[in-house]
Amino acid sequence: MENNYKGKSGLQRIINACGYSMAGLGEAFRHEAAFRQELLLAAVLLPIALFSKKSGSDKALLIGSVMLVLIVELLNSAVESLTDRVSLEIHPLAKKAKDLGSAAVLLSLFTVAIVWGLIFL
């Protein structure tokens, strides 16, 4: 059964998906201060991880923990945007959704601190 709401398939789908992803990164960079700050953190930490004398698995953990922060921040921004799209009215469920997203970002930042601390200390 064909879904009329689905887009292209095959190579065209991959090309379109890359375009949507780049647009999302651009939106986050232009409009999300927290994403820019975390990107700056990544710009500092990723080279340290890559050029450290740690093992490959340690480097993967260091890099993965930093990338996790960026991923969670993008998802948090998506939740916030969708919540605002539904209604700008102050509502307990909207606050809950935004607070949960923020908590996820905080936990991902704690993960960076723990992973980096355990590997470097």
CNS distance restraints for C-alpha pairs under 8 A (distance, minus, plus):
assign (resid   7 and name CA) (resid  13 and name CA) 7.04 0.50 0.50
assign (resid   8 and name CA) (resid  12 and name CA) 6.02 0.50 0.50
assign (resid   8 and name CA) (resid  13 and name CA) 4.98 0.50 0.50
assign (resid   9 and name CA) (resid  13 and name CA) 4.74 0.50 0.50
assign (resid   9 and name CA) (resid  14 and name CA) 7.79 0.50 0.50
assign (resid  10 and name CA) (resid  14 and name CA) 6.68 0.50 0.50
assign (resid  11 and name CA) (resid  15 and name CA) 6.24 0.50 0.50
assign (resid  12 and name CA) (resid  16 and name CA) 6.06 0.50 0.50
assign (resid  13 and name CA) (resid  17 and name CA) 5.98 0.50 0.50
assign (resid  14 and name CA) (resid  18 and name CA) 6.19 0.50 0.50
assign (resid  15 and name CA) (resid  19 and name CA) 6.37 0.50 0.50
assign (resid  16 and name CA) (resid  20 and name CA) 6.25 0.50 0.50
assign (resid  17 and name CA) (resid  21 and name CA) 6.09 0.50 0.50
assign (resid  18 and name CA) (resid  22 and name CA) 6.14 0.50 0.50
assign (resid  19 and name CA) (resid  23 and name CA) 6.15 0.50 0.50
assign (resid  20 and name CA) (resid  24 and name CA) 6.17 0.50 0.50
assign (resid  21 and name CA) (resid  25 and name CA) 6.26 0.50 0.50
assign (resid  22 and name CA) (resid  26 and name CA) 6.12 0.50 0.50
assign (resid  23 and name CA) (resid  27 and name CA) 6.13 0.50 0.50
assign (resid  24 and name CA) (resid  28 and name CA) 6.16 0.50 0.50
assign (resid  25 and name CA) (resid  29 and name CA) 6.10 0.50 0.50
assign (resid  26 and name CA) (resid  30 and name CA) 6.08 0.50 0.50
assign (resid  27 and name CA) (resid  31 and name CA) 5.84 0.50 0.50
assign (resid  27 and name CA) (resid  32 and name CA) 7.65 0.50 0.50
assign (resid  28 and name CA) (resid  32 and name CA) 5.05 0.50 0.50
assign (resid  28 and name CA) (resid  35 and name CA) 6.32 0.50 0.50
assign (resid  28 and name CA) (resid  36 and name CA) 7.77 0.50 0.50
assign (resid  28 and name CA) (resid  74 and name CA) 7.08 0.50 0.50
assign (resid  28 and name CA) (resid  77 and name CA) 7.70 0.50 0.50
assign (resid  29 and name CA) (resid  33 and name CA) 7.45 0.50 0.50
assign (resid  29 and name CA) (resid  35 and name CA) 6.37 0.50 0.50
assign (resid  29 and name CA) (resid  36 and name CA) 5.72 0.50 0.50
assign (resid  32 and name CA) (resid  36 and name CA) 6.56 0.50 0.50
assign (resid  32 and name CA) (resid  77 and name CA) 7.59 0.50 0.50
assign (resid  33 and name CA) (resid  37 and name CA) 6.26 0.50 0.50
assign (resid  34 and name CA) (resid  38 and name CA) 6.13 0.50 0.50
assign (resid  34 and name CA) (resid  73 and name CA) 7.68 0.50 0.50
assign (resid  35 and name CA) (resid  39 and name CA) 5.94 0.50 0.50
assign (resid  35 and name CA) (resid  70 and name CA) 6.87 0.50 0.50
assign (resid  35 and name CA) (resid  73 and name CA) 6.37 0.50 0.50
assign (resid  35 and name CA) (resid  74 and name CA) 7.42 0.50 0.50
assign (resid  36 and name CA) (resid  40 and name CA) 6.21 0.50 0.50
assign (resid  37 and name CA) (resid  41 and name CA) 6.35 0.50 0.50
assign (resid  38 and name CA) (resid  42 and name CA) 6.16 0.50 0.50
assign (resid  38 and name CA) (resid  69 and name CA) 7.30 0.50 0.50
assign (resid  38 and name CA) (resid  70 and name CA) 6.62 0.50 0.50
assign (resid  39 and name CA) (resid  43 and name CA) 6.12 0.50 0.50
assign (resid  39 and name CA) (resid  70 and name CA) 7.08 0.50 0.50
assign (resid  40 and name CA) (resid  44 and name CA) 6.43 0.50 0.50
assign (resid  41 and name CA) (resid  45 and name CA) 6.10 0.50 0.50
assign (resid  42 and name CA) (resid  46 and name CA) 5.51 0.50 0.50
assign (resid  42 and name CA) (resid  66 and name CA) 6.15 0.50 0.50
assign (resid  42 and name CA) (resid  67 and name CA) 7.59 0.50 0.50
assign (resid  43 and name CA) (resid  47 and name CA) 7.00 0.50 0.50
assign (resid  44 and name CA) (resid  48 and name CA) 6.85 0.50 0.50
assign (resid  45 and name CA) (resid  49 and name CA) 6.20 0.50 0.50
assign (resid  45 and name CA) (resid  66 and name CA) 7.59 0.50 0.50
assign (resid  46 and name CA) (resid  50 and name CA) 6.12 0.50 0.50
assign (resid  46 and name CA) (resid  62 and name CA) 7.82 0.50 0.50
assign (resid  46 and name CA) (resid  63 and name CA) 6.06 0.50 0.50
assign (resid  46 and name CA) (resid  66 and name CA) 7.53 0.50 0.50
assign (resid  47 and name CA) (resid  51 and name CA) 5.95 0.50 0.50
assign (resid  48 and name CA) (resid  52 and name CA) 5.83 0.50 0.50
assign (resid  49 and name CA) (resid  54 and name CA) 7.93 0.50 0.50
assign (resid  49 and name CA) (resid  59 and name CA) 5.61 0.50 0.50
assign (resid  49 and name CA) (resid  62 and name CA) 6.09 0.50 0.50
assign (resid  49 and name CA) (resid  63 and name CA) 6.50 0.50 0.50
assign (resid  50 and name CA) (resid  59 and name CA) 6.47 0.50 0.50
assign (resid  50 and name CA) (resid  63 and name CA) 7.98 0.50 0.50
assign (resid  52 and name CA) (resid  59 and name CA) 7.79 0.50 0.50
assign (resid  54 and name CA) (resid  58 and name CA) 5.88 0.50 0.50
assign (resid  54 and name CA) (resid  59 and name CA) 6.25 0.50 0.50
assign (resid  55 and name CA) (resid  59 and name CA) 6.19 0.50 0.50
assign (resid  56 and name CA) (resid  60 and name CA) 6.12 0.50 0.50
assign (resid  57 and name CA) (resid  61 and name CA) 6.26 0.50 0.50
assign (resid  58 and name CA) (resid  62 and name CA) 6.17 0.50 0.50
assign (resid  58 and name CA) (resid 119 and name CA) 6.94 0.50 0.50
assign (resid  59 and name CA) (resid  63 and name CA) 6.02 0.50 0.50
assign (resid  60 and name CA) (resid  64 and name CA) 5.71 0.50 0.50
assign (resid  61 and name CA) (resid  65 and name CA) 5.96 0.50 0.50
assign (resid  61 and name CA) (resid 115 and name CA) 7.06 0.50 0.50
assign (resid  62 and name CA) (resid  66 and name CA) 6.59 0.50 0.50
assign (resid  62 and name CA) (resid 112 and name CA) 7.44 0.50 0.50
assign (resid  62 and name CA) (resid 115 and name CA) 6.55 0.50 0.50
assign (resid  62 and name CA) (resid 116 and name CA) 6.23 0.50 0.50
assign (resid  63 and name CA) (resid  67 and name CA) 6.18 0.50 0.50
assign (resid  64 and name CA) (resid  68 and name CA) 5.98 0.50 0.50
assign (resid  65 and name CA) (resid  69 and name CA) 6.73 0.50 0.50
assign (resid  65 and name CA) (resid 108 and name CA) 7.40 0.50 0.50
assign (resid  65 and name CA) (resid 111 and name CA) 6.41 0.50 0.50
assign (resid  65 and name CA) (resid 112 and name CA) 5.16 0.50 0.50
assign (resid  65 and name CA) (resid 115 and name CA) 7.11 0.50 0.50
assign (resid  66 and name CA) (resid  70 and name CA) 6.92 0.50 0.50
assign (resid  66 and name CA) (resid 112 and name CA) 6.09 0.50 0.50
assign (resid  67 and name CA) (resid  71 and name CA) 6.24 0.50 0.50
assign (resid  68 and name CA) (resid  72 and name CA) 6.04 0.50 0.50
assign (resid  68 and name CA) (resid 108 and name CA) 6.44 0.50 0.50
assign (resid  69 and name CA) (resid  73 and name CA) 6.04 0.50 0.50
assign (resid  69 and name CA) (resid 105 and name CA) 6.40 0.50 0.50
assign (resid  69 and name CA) (resid 108 and name CA) 5.20 0.50 0.50
assign (resid  69 and name CA) (resid 109 and name CA) 6.13 0.50 0.50
assign (resid  69 and name CA) (resid 112 and name CA) 7.87 0.50 0.50
assign (resid  70 and name CA) (resid  74 and name CA) 6.22 0.50 0.50
assign (resid  71 and name CA) (resid  75 and name CA) 6.37 0.50 0.50
assign (resid  72 and name CA) (resid  76 and name CA) 6.03 0.50 0.50
assign (resid  72 and name CA) (resid 104 and name CA) 6.77 0.50 0.50
assign (resid  72 and name CA) (resid 105 and name CA) 5.72 0.50 0.50
assign (resid  72 and name CA) (resid 108 and name CA) 7.18 0.50 0.50
assign (resid  73 and name CA) (resid  77 and name CA) 6.08 0.50 0.50
assign (resid  73 and name CA) (resid 105 and name CA) 5.86 0.50 0.50
assign (resid  74 and name CA) (resid  78 and name CA) 6.21 0.50 0.50
assign (resid  75 and name CA) (resid  79 and name CA) 6.26 0.50 0.50
assign (resid  75 and name CA) (resid 101 and name CA) 7.67 0.50 0.50
assign (resid  76 and name CA) (resid  80 and name CA) 6.20 0.50 0.50
assign (resid  76 and name CA) (resid  98 and name CA) 7.46 0.50 0.50
assign (resid  76 and name CA) (resid 101 and name CA) 4.77 0.50 0.50
assign (resid  76 and name CA) (resid 102 and name CA) 6.61 0.50 0.50
assign (resid  76 and name CA) (resid 104 and name CA) 7.78 0.50 0.50
assign (resid  76 and name CA) (resid 105 and name CA) 7.32 0.50 0.50
assign (resid  77 and name CA) (resid  81 and name CA) 6.06 0.50 0.50
assign (resid  78 and name CA) (resid  82 and name CA) 6.08 0.50 0.50
assign (resid  79 and name CA) (resid  83 and name CA) 5.97 0.50 0.50
assign (resid  79 and name CA) (resid  97 and name CA) 7.20 0.50 0.50
assign (resid  79 and name CA) (resid  98 and name CA) 6.93 0.50 0.50
assign (resid  79 and name CA) (resid 101 and name CA) 7.11 0.50 0.50
assign (resid  80 and name CA) (resid  84 and name CA) 6.13 0.50 0.50
assign (resid  80 and name CA) (resid  97 and name CA) 7.69 0.50 0.50
assign (resid  80 and name CA) (resid  98 and name CA) 5.86 0.50 0.50
assign (resid  80 and name CA) (resid 101 and name CA) 7.97 0.50 0.50
assign (resid  81 and name CA) (resid  85 and name CA) 6.08 0.50 0.50
assign (resid  82 and name CA) (resid  86 and name CA) 6.26 0.50 0.50
assign (resid  83 and name CA) (resid  87 and name CA) 6.48 0.50 0.50
assign (resid  83 and name CA) (resid  88 and name CA) 7.76 0.50 0.50
assign (resid  83 and name CA) (resid  94 and name CA) 6.10 0.50 0.50
assign (resid  83 and name CA) (resid  97 and name CA) 7.66 0.50 0.50
assign (resid  83 and name CA) (resid  98 and name CA) 7.84 0.50 0.50
assign (resid  84 and name CA) (resid  88 and name CA) 5.12 0.50 0.50
assign (resid  90 and name CA) (resid  94 and name CA) 7.04 0.50 0.50
assign (resid  90 and name CA) (resid  95 and name CA) 7.36 0.50 0.50
assign (resid  91 and name CA) (resid  95 and name CA) 6.26 0.50 0.50
assign (resid  92 and name CA) (resid  96 and name CA) 6.06 0.50 0.50
assign (resid  93 and name CA) (resid  97 and name CA) 6.14 0.50 0.50
assign (resid  94 and name CA) (resid  98 and name CA) 6.24 0.50 0.50
assign (resid  95 and name CA) (resid  99 and name CA) 5.93 0.50 0.50
assign (resid  96 and name CA) (resid 100 and name CA) 6.01 0.50 0.50
assign (resid  97 and name CA) (resid 101 and name CA) 6.29 0.50 0.50
assign (resid  98 and name CA) (resid 102 and name CA) 6.18 0.50 0.50
assign (resid  99 and name CA) (resid 103 and name CA) 6.09 0.50 0.50
assign (resid 100 and name CA) (resid 104 and name CA) 6.26 0.50 0.50
assign (resid 101 and name CA) (resid 105 and name CA) 6.49 0.50 0.50
assign (resid 102 and name CA) (resid 106 and name CA) 6.29 0.50 0.50
assign (resid 103 and name CA) (resid 107 and name CA) 6.18 0.50 0.50
assign (resid 104 and name CA) (resid 108 and name CA) 6.25 0.50 0.50
assign (resid 105 and name CA) (resid 109 and name CA) 6.29 0.50 0.50
assign (resid 106 and name CA) (resid 110 and name CA) 6.27 0.50 0.50
assign (resid 107 and name CA) (resid 111 and name CA) 6.16 0.50 0.50
assign (resid 108 and name CA) (resid 112 and name CA) 6.51 0.50 0.50
assign (resid 109 and name CA) (resid 113 and name CA) 6.48 0.50 0.50
assign (resid 110 and name CA) (resid 114 and name CA) 6.13 0.50 0.50
assign (resid 111 and name CA) (resid 115 and name CA) 5.97 0.50 0.50
assign (resid 112 and name CA) (resid 116 and name CA) 5.87 0.50 0.50
assign (resid 113 and name CA) (resid 117 and name CA) 5.78 0.50 0.50
assign (resid 114 and name CA) (resid 118 and name CA) 5.99 0.50 0.50
assign (resid 115 and name CA) (resid 119 and name CA) 6.15 0.50 0.50
assign (resid 116 and name CA) (resid 120 and name CA) 5.87 0.50 0.50
assign (resid 116 and name CA) (resid 121 and name CA) 7.95 0.50 0.50
assign (resid 117 and name CA) (resid 121 and name CA) 5.39 0.50 0.50
